[in-house]
Amino acid sequence: QVQLVESGGGLVQAGGSLTLSCAASGSIFTPNIMGWYRRSPGKQRELVAQITRGGNTNYADSVKGRFSISRVNAKNTVHLVMNSLKPDDTGVYYCNLVGGCAYWGQGTQVTVSS
């Protein structure tokens, strides 16, 4: 079993920045991919960004150039730096780890005011 605990959500004005962090613990299968998804109001959950243990990254087109994902393998943590935030970035952000099975965090709210 793997547990994912997110932190760092909150309320920010448009144009501002936030950093999300996620720590994984338990029986973590390697290799694995860690990432962030979000569910915005009225939309389905969508991929925001993901990163492999080797550092290969993948971003949603809507966040390219504004968001940056990184991870610390020794600590099983993943971080998402979000810059130039827009109201459309509002949603619940979920940490995800895929390794053997897919695991999800409980979600953290990000609200961007205009």
Buried (B, 14 or more C-beta within 10 A) or exposed (E): EBBBBBEBBEEBEEEBEBEBBBBBEEEBEEEBBBBBBBBBEEEEBEBBBBBBEEEEBBBBEEBEEBBBBBBEBEEBBBBBBBBEBBEEBBBBBBBBBBBEEEBBBEBBEBBBEE
